[in-house]
Amino acid sequence: MMLPLMHHGMVLMGLPYSESSLHHTQSGGTPYGVSHYAGSNGTMALSTDEKTLAYRPR
């Protein structure tokens, strides 16, 4: 799946294990990248851990 995504200009980035939020998040985020599970009806909001993992200061 990576090749079609890269063909369309997507950038694939993982998360290092040094990210502390990665070790205790319950709803999203893996070493393969930031993710979010919104629940079966799509109403679950982003958790603080998910927001922390998604934010990367420049």
mmCIF file of the N, C-alpha and C atoms, coordinates in Angstrom:
data_MODEL
# 
_entry.id   MODEL 
# 
loop_
_atom_site.group_PDB 
_atom_site.id 
_atom_site.type_symbol 
_atom_site.label_atom_id 
_atom_site.label_alt_id 
_atom_site.label_comp_id 
_atom_site.label_asym_id 
_atom_site.label_entity_id 
_atom_site.label_seq_id 
_atom_site.pdbx_PDB_ins_code 
_atom_site.Cartn_x 
_atom_site.Cartn_y 
_atom_site.Cartn_z 
_atom_site.occupancy 
_atom_site.B_iso_or_equiv 
_atom_site.pdbx_formal_charge 
_atom_site.auth_seq_id 
_atom_site.auth_comp_id 
_atom_site.auth_asym_id 
_atom_site.auth_atom_id 
_atom_site.pdbx_PDB_model_num 
ATOM 1   N N  . MET A 1 1  ? 0.805   -1.189 0.000  1.00 0.00 ? 1  MET A N  1 
ATOM 2   C CA . MET A 1 1  ? 0.000   0.000  0.000  1.00 0.00 ? 1  MET A CA 1 
ATOM 3   C C  . MET A 1 1  ? 0.851   1.258  0.000  1.00 0.00 ? 1  MET A C  1 
ATOM 4   N N  . MET A 1 2  ? 2.095   1.169  0.460  1.00 0.00 ? 2  MET A N  1 
ATOM 5   C CA . MET A 1 2  ? 2.947   2.357  0.515  1.00 0.00 ? 2  MET A CA 1 
ATOM 6   C C  . MET A 1 2  ? 3.212   2.953  -0.861 1.00 0.00 ? 2  MET A C  1 
ATOM 7   N N  . LEU A 1 3  ? 3.458   2.121  -1.846 1.00 0.00 ? 3  LEU A N  1 
ATOM 8   C CA . LEU A 1 3  ? 3.815   2.638  -3.168 1.00 0.00 ? 3  LEU A CA 1 
ATOM 9   C C  . LEU A 1 3  ? 2.723   3.497  -3.801 1.00 0.00 ? 3  LEU A C  1 
ATOM 10  N N  . PRO A 1 4  ? 1.447   3.070  -3.810 1.00 0.00 ? 4  PRO A N  1 
ATOM 11  C CA . PRO A 1 4  ? 0.415   3.955  -4.355 1.00 0.00 ? 4  PRO A CA 1 
ATOM 12  C C  . PRO A 1 4  ? 0.299   5.269  -3.583 1.00 0.00 ? 4  PRO A C  1 
ATOM 13  N N  . LEU A 1 5  ? 0.435   5.214  -2.256 1.00 0.00 ? 5  LEU A N  1 
ATOM 14  C CA . LEU A 1 5  ? 0.359   6.436  -1.468 1.00 0.00 ? 5  LEU A CA 1 
ATOM 15  C C  . LEU A 1 5  ? 1.509   7.378  -1.808 1.00 0.00 ? 5  LEU A C  1 
ATOM 16  N N  . MET A 1 6  ? 2.700   6.848  -1.933 1.00 0.00 ? 6  MET A N  1 
ATOM 17  C CA . MET A 1 6  ? 3.864   7.668  -2.279 1.00 0.00 ? 6  MET A CA 1 
ATOM 18  C C  . MET A 1 6  ? 3.733   8.228  -3.692 1.00 0.00 ? 6  MET A C  1 
ATOM 19  N N  . HIS A 1 7  ? 3.150   7.468  -4.590 1.00 0.00 ? 7  HIS A N  1 
ATOM 20  C CA . HIS A 1 7  ? 2.934   7.919  -5.960 1.00 0.00 ? 7  HIS A CA 1 
ATOM 21  C C  . HIS A 1 7  ? 2.053   9.166  -5.994 1.00 0.00 ? 7  HIS A C  1 
ATOM 22  N N  . HIS A 1 8  ? 1.121   9.254  -5.048 1.00 0.00 ? 8  HIS A N  1 
ATOM 23  C CA . HIS A 1 8  ? 0.217   10.399 -4.982 1.00 0.00 ? 8  HIS A CA 1 
ATOM 24  C C  . HIS A 1 8  ? 0.727   11.499 -4.056 1.00 0.00 ? 8  HIS A C  1 
ATOM 25  N N  . GLY A 1 9  ? 1.980   11.421 -3.658 1.00 0.00 ? 9  GLY A N  1 
ATOM 26  C CA . GLY A 1 9  ? 2.588   12.495 -2.875 1.00 0.00 ? 9  GLY A CA 1 
ATOM 27  C C  . GLY A 1 9  ? 2.456   12.385 -1.374 1.00 0.00 ? 9  GLY A C  1 
ATOM 28  N N  . MET A 1 10 ? 1.992   11.263 -0.875 1.00 0.00 ? 10 MET A N  1 
ATOM 29  C CA . MET A 1 10 ? 1.870   11.094 0.567  1.00 0.00 ? 10 MET A CA 1 
ATOM 30  C C  . MET A 1 10 ? 3.249   10.953 1.193  1.00 0.00 ? 10 MET A C  1 
ATOM 31  N N  . VAL A 1 11 ? 3.347   11.378 2.432  1.00 0.00 ? 11 VAL A N  1 
ATOM 32  C CA . VAL A 1 11 ? 4.587   11.239 3.190  1.00 0.00 ? 11 VAL A CA 1 
ATOM 33  C C  . VAL A 1 11 ? 4.309   10.268 4.328  1.00 0.00 ? 11 VAL A C  1 
ATOM 34  N N  . LEU A 1 12 ? 5.094   9.231  4.428  1.00 0.00 ? 12 LEU A N  1 
ATOM 35  C CA . LEU A 1 12 ? 4.929   8.235  5.480  1.00 0.00 ? 12 LEU A CA 1 
ATOM 36  C C  . LEU A 1 12 ? 5.937   8.510  6.586  1.00 0.00 ? 12 LEU A C  1 
ATOM 37  N N  . MET A 1 13 ? 5.432   8.649  7.815  1.00 0.00 ? 13 MET A N  1 
ATOM 38  C CA . MET A 1 13 ? 6.313   8.933  8.950  1.00 0.00 ? 13 MET A CA 1 
ATOM 39  C C  . MET A 1 13 ? 5.909   8.060  10.130 1.00 0.00 ? 13 MET A C  1 
ATOM 40  N N  . GLY A 1 14 ? 6.876   7.503  10.778 1.00 0.00 ? 14 GLY A N  1 
ATOM 41  C CA . GLY A 1 14 ? 6.623   6.726  11.982 1.00 0.00 ? 14 GLY A CA 1 
ATOM 42  C C  . GLY A 1 14 ? 6.851   7.574  13.219 1.00 0.00 ? 14 GLY A C  1 
ATOM 43  N N  . LEU A 1 15 ? 6.600   6.993  14.382 1.00 0.00 ? 15 LEU A N  1 
ATOM 44  C CA . LEU A 1 15 ? 6.839   7.658  15.655 1.00 0.00 ? 15 LEU A CA 1 
ATOM 45  C C  . LEU A 1 15 ? 7.939   6.912  16.399 1.00 0.00 ? 15 LEU A C  1 
ATOM 46  N N  . PRO A 1 16 ? 8.916   7.616  16.940 1.00 0.00 ? 16 PRO A N  1 
ATOM 47  C CA . PRO A 1 16 ? 9.970   6.927  17.699 1.00 0.00 ? 16 PRO A CA 1 
ATOM 48  C C  . PRO A 1 16 ? 9.445   6.450  19.052 1.00 0.00 ? 16 PRO A C  1 
ATOM 49  N N  . TYR A 1 17 ? 10.028  5.405  19.568 1.00 0.00 ? 17 TYR A N  1 
ATOM 50  C CA . TYR A 1 17 ? 9.628   4.880  20.877 1.00 0.00 ? 17 TYR A CA 1 
ATOM 51  C C  . TYR A 1 17 ? 9.938   5.861  21.997 1.00 0.00 ? 17 TYR A C  1 
ATOM 52  N N  . SER A 1 18 ? 10.718  6.897  21.727 1.00 0.00 ? 18 SER A N  1 
ATOM 53  C CA . SER A 1 18 ? 11.041  7.892  22.757 1.00 0.00 ? 18 SER A CA 1 
ATOM 54  C C  . SER A 1 18 ? 9.863   8.794  23.076 1.00 0.00 ? 18 SER A C  1 
ATOM 55  N N  . GLU A 1 19 ? 8.797   8.758  22.281 1.00 0.00 ? 19 GLU A N  1 
ATOM 56  C CA . GLU A 1 19 ? 7.592   9.548  22.563 1.00 0.00 ? 19 GLU A CA 1 
ATOM 57  C C  . GLU A 1 19 ? 6.844   8.893  23.724 1.00 0.00 ? 19 GLU A C  1 
ATOM 58  N N  . SER A 1 20 ? 6.789   9.582  24.869 1.00 0.00 ? 20 SER A N  1 
ATOM 59  C CA . SER A 1 20 ? 6.183   8.975  26.063 1.00 0.00 ? 20 SER A CA 1 
ATOM 60  C C  . SER A 1 20 ? 4.686   8.715  25.898 1.00 0.00 ? 20 SER A C  1 
ATOM 61  N N  . SER A 1 21 ? 3.979   9.563  25.154 1.00 0.00 ? 21 SER A N  1 
ATOM 62  C CA . SER A 1 21 ? 2.535   9.358  24.959 1.00 0.00 ? 21 SER A CA 1 
ATOM 63  C C  . SER A 1 21 ? 2.244   8.073  24.202 1.00 0.00 ? 21 SER A C  1 
ATOM 64  N N  . LEU A 1 22 ? 3.196   7.617  23.427 1.00 0.00 ? 22 LEU A N  1 
ATOM 65  C CA . LEU A 1 22 ? 3.025   6.389  22.654 1.00 0.00 ? 22 LEU A CA 1 
ATOM 66  C C  . LEU A 1 22 ? 2.868   5.173  23.567 1.00 0.00 ? 22 LEU A C  1 
ATOM 67  N N  . HIS A 1 23 ? 3.459   5.226  24.750 1.00 0.00 ? 23 HIS A N  1 
ATOM 68  C CA . HIS A 1 23 ? 3.446   4.076  25.650 1.00 0.00 ? 23 HIS A CA 1 
ATOM 69  C C  . HIS A 1 23 ? 2.177   3.958  26.478 1.00 0.00 ? 23 HIS A C  1 
ATOM 70  N N  . HIS A 1 24 ? 1.400   5.036  26.599 1.00 0.00 ? 24 HIS A N  1 
ATOM 71  C CA . HIS A 1 24 ? 0.192   4.920  27.418 1.00 0.00 ? 24 HIS A CA 1 
ATOM 72  C C  . HIS A 1 24 ? -1.079  5.374  26.722 1.00 0.00 ? 24 HIS A C  1 
ATOM 73  N N  . THR A 1 25 ? -1.046  5.600  25.414 1.00 0.00 ? 25 THR A N  1 
ATOM 74  C CA . THR A 1 25 ? -2.272  5.946  24.705 1.00 0.00 ? 25 THR A CA 1 
ATOM 75  C C  . THR A 1 25 ? -3.186  4.728  24.628 1.00 0.00 ? 25 THR A C  1 
ATOM 76  N N  . GLN A 1 26 ? -4.473  4.965  24.751 1.00 0.00 ? 26 GLN A N  1 
ATOM 77  C CA . GLN A 1 26 ? -5.452  3.879  24.704 1.00 0.00 ? 26 GLN A CA 1 
ATOM 78  C C  . GLN A 1 26 ? -6.300  3.892  23.438 1.00 0.00 ? 26 GLN A C  1 
ATOM 79  N N  . SER A 1 27 ? -6.260  5.004  22.694 1.00 0.00 ? 27 SER A N  1 
ATOM 80  C CA . SER A 1 27 ? -7.179  5.120  21.577 1.00 0.00 ? 27 SER A CA 1 
ATOM 81  C C  . SER A 1 27 ? -6.524  5.326  20.221 1.00 0.00 ? 27 SER A C  1 
ATOM 82  N N  . GLY A 1 28 ? -5.242  5.532  20.165 1.00 0.00 ? 28 GLY A N  1 
ATOM 83  C CA . GLY A 1 28 ? -4.608  5.711  18.858 1.00 0.00 ? 28 GLY A CA 1 
ATOM 84  C C  . GLY A 1 28 ? -3.138  6.035  18.978 1.00 0.00 ? 28 GLY A C  1 
ATOM 85  N N  . GLY A 1 29 ? -2.436  5.838  17.896 1.00 0.00 ? 29 GLY A N  1 
ATOM 86  C CA . GLY A 1 29 ? -1.006  6.088  17.871 1.00 0.00 ? 29 GLY A CA 1 
ATOM 87  C C  . GLY A 1 29 ? -0.227  4.798  17.992 1.00 0.00 ? 29 GLY A C  1 
ATOM 88  N N  . THR A 1 30 ? 0.608   4.537  17.005 1.00 0.00 ? 30 THR A N  1 
ATOM 89  C CA . THR A 1 30 ? 1.463   3.354  17.009 1.00 0.00 ? 30 THR A CA 1 
ATOM 90  C C  . THR A 1 30 ? 2.846   3.770  16.515 1.00 0.00 ? 30 THR A C  1 
ATOM 91  N N  . PRO A 1 31 ? 3.854   2.912  16.646 1.00 0.00 ? 31 PRO A N  1 
ATOM 92  C CA . PRO A 1 31 ? 5.167   3.246  16.088 1.00 0.00 ? 31 PRO A CA 1 
ATOM 93  C C  . PRO A 1 31 ? 5.129   3.424  14.567 1.00 0.00 ? 31 PRO A C  1 
ATOM 94  N N  . TYR A 1 32 ? 4.063   2.970  13.932 1.00 0.00 ? 32 TYR A N  1 
ATOM 95  C CA . TYR A 1 32 ? 3.941   3.102  12.482 1.00 0.00 ? 32 TYR A CA 1 
ATOM 96  C C  . TYR A 1 32 ? 3.344   4.441  12.081 1.00 0.00 ? 32 TYR A C  1 
ATOM 97  N N  . GLY A 1 33 ? 2.881   5.226  13.042 1.00 0.00 ? 33 GLY A N  1 
ATOM 98  C CA . GLY A 1 33 ? 2.347   6.545  12.746 1.00 0.00 ? 33 GLY A CA 1 
ATOM 99  C C  . GLY A 1 33 ? 1.177   6.921  13.633 1.00 0.00 ? 33 GLY A C  1 
ATOM 100 N N  . VAL A 1 34 ? 0.780   8.162  13.505 1.00 0.00 ? 34 VAL A N  1 
ATOM 101 C CA . VAL A 1 34 ? -0.341  8.684  14.285 1.00 0.00 ? 34 VAL A CA 1 
ATOM 102 C C  . VAL A 1 34 ? -1.642  8.099  13.737 1.00 0.00 ? 34 VAL A C  1 
ATOM 103 N N  . SER A 1 35 ? -2.550  7.757  14.632 1.00 0.00 ? 35 SER A N  1 
ATOM 104 C CA . SER A 1 35 ? -3.841  7.225  14.204 1.00 0.00 ? 35 SER A CA 1 
ATOM 105 C C  . SER A 1 35 ? -4.913  7.670  15.188 1.00 0.00 ? 35 SER A C  1 
ATOM 106 N N  . HIS A 1 36 ? -6.163  7.440  14.820 1.00 0.00 ? 36 HIS A N  1 
ATOM 107 C CA . HIS A 1 36 ? -7.290  7.776  15.699 1.00 0.00 ? 36 HIS A CA 1 
ATOM 108 C C  . HIS A 1 36 ? -8.425  6.806  15.426 1.00 0.00 ? 36 HIS A C  1 
ATOM 109 N N  . TYR A 1 37 ? -9.016  6.282  16.488 1.00 0.00 ? 37 TYR A N  1 
ATOM 110 C CA . TYR A 1 37 ? -10.205 5.444  16.386 1.00 0.00 ? 37 TYR A CA 1 
ATOM 111 C C  . TYR A 1 37 ? -11.372 6.267  16.907 1.00 0.00 ? 37 TYR A C  1 
ATOM 112 N N  . ALA A 1 38 ? -12.326 6.583  16.047 1.00 0.00 ? 38 ALA A N  1 
ATOM 113 C CA . ALA A 1 38 ? -13.445 7.448  16.417 1.00 0.00 ? 38 ALA A CA 1 
ATOM 114 C C  . ALA A 1 38 ? -14.651 6.678  16.935 1.00 0.00 ? 38 ALA A C  1 
ATOM 115 N N  . GLY A 1 39 ? -14.548 5.380  17.094 1.00 0.00 ? 39 GLY A N  1 
ATOM 116 C CA . GLY A 1 39 ? -15.670 4.586  17.579 1.00 0.00 ? 39 GLY A CA 1 
ATOM 117 C C  . GLY A 1 39 ? -16.563 4.141  16.436 1.00 0.00 ? 39 GLY A C  1 
ATOM 118 N N  . SER A 1 40 ? -17.494 3.253  16.741 1.00 0.00 ? 40 SER A N  1 
ATOM 119 C CA . SER A 1 40 ? -18.357 2.704  15.697 1.00 0.00 ? 40 SER A CA 1 
ATOM 120 C C  . SER A 1 40 ? -19.317 3.730  15.109 1.00 0.00 ? 40 SER A C  1 
ATOM 121 N N  . ASN A 1 41 ? -19.645 4.762  15.865 1.00 0.00 ? 41 ASN A N  1 
ATOM 122 C CA . ASN A 1 41 ? -20.534 5.799  15.337 1.00 0.00 ? 41 ASN A CA 1 
ATOM 123 C C  . ASN A 1 41 ? -19.789 7.079  14.967 1.00 0.00 ? 41 ASN A C  1 
ATOM 124 N N  . GLY A 1 42 ? -18.476 7.107  15.114 1.00 0.00 ? 42 GLY A N  1 
ATOM 125 C CA . GLY A 1 42 ? -17.654 8.233  14.690 1.00 0.00 ? 42 GLY A CA 1 
ATOM 126 C C  . GLY A 1 42 ? -17.716 9.466  15.570 1.00 0.00 ? 42 GLY A C  1 
ATOM 127 N N  . THR A 1 43 ? -18.083 9.313  16.833 1.00 0.00 ? 43 THR A N  1 
ATOM 128 C CA . THR A 1 43 ? -18.245 10.482 17.687 1.00 0.00 ? 43 THR A CA 1 
ATOM 129 C C  . THR A 1 43 ? -17.147 10.674 18.731 1.00 0.00 ? 43 THR A C  1 
ATOM 130 N N  . MET A 1 44 ? -16.234 9.729  18.864 1.00 0.00 ? 44 MET A N  1 
ATOM 131 C CA . MET A 1 44 ? -15.168 9.877  19.858 1.00 0.00 ? 44 MET A CA 1 
ATOM 132 C C  . MET A 1 44 ? -14.195 10.966 19.412 1.00 0.00 ? 44 MET A C  1 
ATOM 133 N N  . ALA A 1 45 ? -13.910 11.901 20.315 1.00 0.00 ? 45 ALA A N  1 
ATOM 134 C CA . ALA A 1 45 ? -12.997 13.003 20.020 1.00 0.00 ? 45 ALA A CA 1 
ATOM 135 C C  . ALA A 1 45 ? -11.543 12.546 20.177 1.00 0.00 ? 45 ALA A C  1 
ATOM 136 N N  . LEU A 1 46 ? -10.617 13.355 19.667 1.00 0.00 ? 46 LEU A N  1 
ATOM 137 C CA . LEU A 1 46 ? -9.193  13.073 19.826 1.00 0.00 ? 46 LEU A CA 1 
ATOM 138 C C  . LEU A 1 46 ? -8.816  13.137 21.301 1.00 0.00 ? 46 LEU A C  1 
ATOM 139 N N  . SER A 1 47 ? -7.992  12.196 21.749 1.00 0.00 ? 47 SER A N  1 
ATOM 140 C CA . SER A 1 47 ? -7.516  12.214 23.130 1.00 0.00 ? 47 SER A CA 1 
ATOM 141 C C  . SER A 1 47 ? -6.313  13.148 23.237 1.00 0.00 ? 47 SER A C  1 
ATOM 142 N N  . THR A 1 48 ? -5.949  13.491 24.452 1.00 0.00 ? 48 THR A N  1 
ATOM 143 C CA . THR A 1 48 ? -4.774  14.335 24.677 1.00 0.00 ? 48 THR A CA 1 
ATOM 144 C C  . THR A 1 48 ? -3.519  13.651 24.145 1.00 0.00 ? 48 THR A C  1 
ATOM 145 N N  . ASP A 1 49 ? -3.406  12.331 24.346 1.00 0.00 ? 49 ASP A N  1 
ATOM 146 C CA . ASP A 1 49 ? -2.250  11.589 23.840 1.00 0.00 ? 49 ASP A CA 1 
ATOM 147 C C  . ASP A 1 49 ? -2.177  11.655 22.320 1.00 0.00 ? 49 ASP A C  1 
ATOM 148 N N  . GLU A 1 50 ? -3.304  11.510 21.649 1.00 0.00 ? 50 GLU A N  1 
ATOM 149 C CA . GLU A 1 50 ? -3.324  11.566 20.190 1.00 0.00 ? 50 GLU A CA 1 
ATOM 150 C C  . GLU A 1 50 ? -2.895  12.943 19.687 1.00 0.00 ? 50 GLU A C  1 
ATOM 151 N N  . LYS A 1 51 ? -3.372  13.981 20.344 1.00 0.00 ? 51 LYS A N  1 
ATOM 152 C CA . LYS A 1 51 ? -2.983  15.343 19.959 1.00 0.00 ? 51 LYS A CA 1 
ATOM 153 C C  . LYS A 1 51 ? -1.482  15.559 20.169 1.00 0.00 ? 51 LYS A C  1 
ATOM 154 N N  . THR A 1 52 ? -0.959  15.049 21.274 1.00 0.00 ? 52 THR A N  1 
ATOM 155 C CA . THR A 1 52 ? 0.469   15.180 21.560 1.00 0.00 ? 52 THR A CA 1 
ATOM 156 C C  . THR A 1 52 ? 1.310   14.452 20.519 1.00 0.00 ? 52 THR A C  1 
ATOM 157 N N  . LEU A 1 53 ? 0.890   13.253 20.142 1.00 0.00 ? 53 LEU A N  1 
ATOM 158 C CA . LEU A 1 53 ? 1.637   12.476 19.156 1.00 0.00 ? 53 LEU A CA 1 
ATOM 159 C C  . LEU A 1 53 ? 1.571   13.113 17.772 1.00 0.00 ? 53 LEU A C  1 
ATOM 160 N N  . ALA A 1 54 ? 0.466   13.750 17.440 1.00 0.00 ? 54 ALA A N  1 
ATOM 161 C CA . ALA A 1 54 ? 0.301   14.352 16.115 1.00 0.00 ? 54 ALA A CA 1 
ATOM 162 C C  . ALA A 1 54 ? 1.039   15.680 15.976 1.00 0.00 ? 54 ALA A C  1 
ATOM 163 N N  . TYR A 1 55 ? 1.266   16.368 17.073 1.00 0.00 ? 55 TYR A N  1 
ATOM 164 C CA . TYR A 1 55 ? 1.925   17.678 17.025 1.00 0.00 ? 55 TYR A CA 1 
ATOM 165 C C  . TYR A 1 55 ? 3.431   17.515 17.021 1.00 0.00 ? 55 TYR A C  1 
ATOM 166 N N  . ARG A 1 56 ? 4.091   18.093 16.036 1.00 0.00 ? 56 ARG A N  1 
ATOM 167 C CA . ARG A 1 56 ? 5.550   18.063 15.956 1.00 0.00 ? 56 ARG A CA 1 
ATOM 168 C C  . ARG A 1 56 ? 6.034   19.486 15.748 1.00 0.00 ? 56 ARG A C  1 
ATOM 169 N N  . PRO A 1 57 ? 6.631   20.104 16.776 1.00 0.00 ? 57 PRO A N  1 
ATOM 170 C CA . PRO A 1 57 ? 7.139   21.469 16.591 1.00 0.00 ? 57 PRO A CA 1 
ATOM 171 C C  . PRO A 1 57 ? 8.257   21.505 15.564 1.00 0.00 ? 57 PRO A C  1 
ATOM 172 N N  . ARG A 1 58 ? 8.360   22.599 14.879 1.00 0.00 ? 58 ARG A N  1 
ATOM 173 C CA . ARG A 1 58 ? 9.397   22.735 13.839 1.00 0.00 ? 58 ARG A CA 1 
ATOM 174 C C  . ARG A 1 58 ? 10.709  23.161 14.411 1.00 0.00 ? 58 ARG A C  1 
# 
